[in-house]
Amino acid sequence: MLTRQQDKVLLVFPRTRYPAPHGVEPVPETEARQRLTAAVSATGPVEPRTAALCALVAATGLDRKVFRSLDRKRVSERLKEITAGDWAATAVKRTIDEIQTAVLVAVLAASTSSAATS
């Protein structure tokens, strides 16, 4: 479904991208984008699967990229509304927060250990 492209940004930073072959976005991705946009643009309840996906987008900070054509303030408010009462959204947010904390602790431990041995 995807092809792998490697290049450099500003001739220095390596970047790997996985664009769809033949320039056509896969149907599941298109449908997911449509569900997300519809959920954020509308009001009222959202199906649990879409709410969990919205929570993942919000927790990872990808809302600016995924909803770049929509009003940022409206998107932020709607994502908070969608994820507020959904147990799956709460679990996704908690998991992302725990992963970020674990990475931070690992980096601090490695840098502290490195500084102590110098």
QUIDABEL-V783944 format. One record per run of one state. SS is the DSSP state (a for helix, b for strand, c for the rest). FROM is the first residue (numbers start at 0). TO is the last residue. If there is no record, write none. Layout:
[[SS,FROM,TO] [SS,FROM,TO]]
This chain:
[[c,0,0] [b,1,1] [c,2,3] [b,4,8] [c,9,11] [b,12,16] [c,17,18] [b,19,19] [a,20,22] [c,23,25] [a,26,40] [c,41,46] [a,47,59] [c,60,61] [a,62,65] [c,66,70] [a,71,83] [c,84,85] [a,86,116] [c,117,117]]
